[in-house]
Amino acid sequence: MIALIEAEPALFAAVLAGWVCGFAVALASTGYLMFGLSRAGLRPLPDLKVSLPILGIVVINALVIAWTLAGIGAGVAYHLAGQPRFTAGIAALHLLAALVYAVARRRLVSGEARVVWATLVTSLGAFLGLLPFLAARA
């Protein structure tokens, strides 16, 4: 690990920044999801008698793993592609995800849609704004 930091400090800074951004998005998206579920009064698995806080523990673990891996990948992509191509790529990925969701679900205003849009906006802000900022300062 020390050899990586000494050999490629810019890569290490970008990966660390990506990890931080992924973790921040995971925490935010878990909050959005749990708030949306509690407001809707829905139980994701009605046959399984699991309370919402216990479900939240499982969900946050899954989202932390998924988003931190995405963040680490974004950090590597930021280092390899550079700022302009990284920005265009992340913006295109988010636009594609939004279009796929809009076409597949055909729900642009609902409790579920608010959670999806809030997560997309949060991840867009984290990966386009926070990641380059943190990578440049590490």
N, C-alpha and C positions, 0 to 999 in steps of 0.2 A: 504494500500500500504506500509506504514511504517512497519507494522507487517511482511509482506512478505520479505521485505529487511532485517529486523533483524533476522527473522527465517531462511531464506534460502538465504544468500547473494550470494552463487555460482549460484543458480538458477536465481536469478535476473540478475546477471552479464551475464549469458549465453543468457537469453531472450533479454536483452538490446543489446548485441553484435549481436544476430540474427536479431533484428529489424534494426540495423544500416546496416548490410550486405544486407538485403532485400531492404532497401531504396536505397542503392548504386547500386544494380543490376537493380532496377526499373528505376533509372535515366539513367543508361548506356543503357539499352535495349530500352528505349524511344528514345534516341539519335540515336541508330542503326536503329530503325524502321523508324523514320522520315527522316533520311539521305537516307535510302534505297528507301523510297517512292519518295523523291524528285529527286533522281538520275534516277529512272526508269520512271519518268513522269507519274506515275499511280495515279489514284484517286480511293481510296477503294470503294467509293459509287458514281459512275458517275452520277446517277440520282439526287442525293442530292447535291445541290450547297453549299458545305462547303469548306472553305479554309483550306489549310494544317495547318496553325498555330492554327486554332480553333479545328481541328481534333486532333492536338497534345495535346491540353489542356485536351480533353476528354480521350485520350489514356494514358497520364501520370497519370491522376487520377485513371484509372482502373488498370494500371500496378503498381502503388504505393500501392494500396490496396492489390492486389494479391501477389506481392513480399514481402511486409512487413508481411503479414500473413504467407507466406512460411518461411520467416526469423524467425519469432517468433516460429513457429513449429520446425524449425531447431535448435533454441536455446534450446528449451525444450528437443529435441532429443539428443542434445549434452550433456546436463546435465544428462539425464537418462542413455544414452548408454555409455558414456565415449569416449575418443579420438579415440581408435583403431576401435571400432565398428561403430562409427559415420562416420569416414573417409571411411570405406568400404561401408557403406550404401549410403552415398552421391555419391561416385564414381560409385556405381552400378546403382543408379537412373539416373545419368547423362548418363551413357553408354546405359541404356535402352531407355532413351529419344532420344539419337542420333540414335540408331538402328531403333526405331519406325519411326522417321522422314525419315531416309534414305530409309527404305523399303516402306513407304507409299507414299512419294513424288517422289522418284527416281531422285531427282535433288540434286547433290552434289556440283555443282558449278553454282550458279545463284545469282541474287540479293537477292532473298528470302532466299536462302541457306546461304548466307553470314551473313544475319541478325540472322538467327537461330543459326549458329555456333558461332558467336560472343557472343550472349546471353548465350549459353551453357558454353563457355569458361569463360566468366565473372562470371557467377553464380558458376561455379566450383571453380574458384580462390577465390571468396568471401567466400563461405561456407567452403572450405577446408583450406584456408590460413588465411583469415582475421577473421573469427568467432572464431576459437580457440585462436588466438593471442589476440583479444579484450576481450574474456571471461576470459583469464588468468590474464589480467592486470586490470580488473575493480574491 
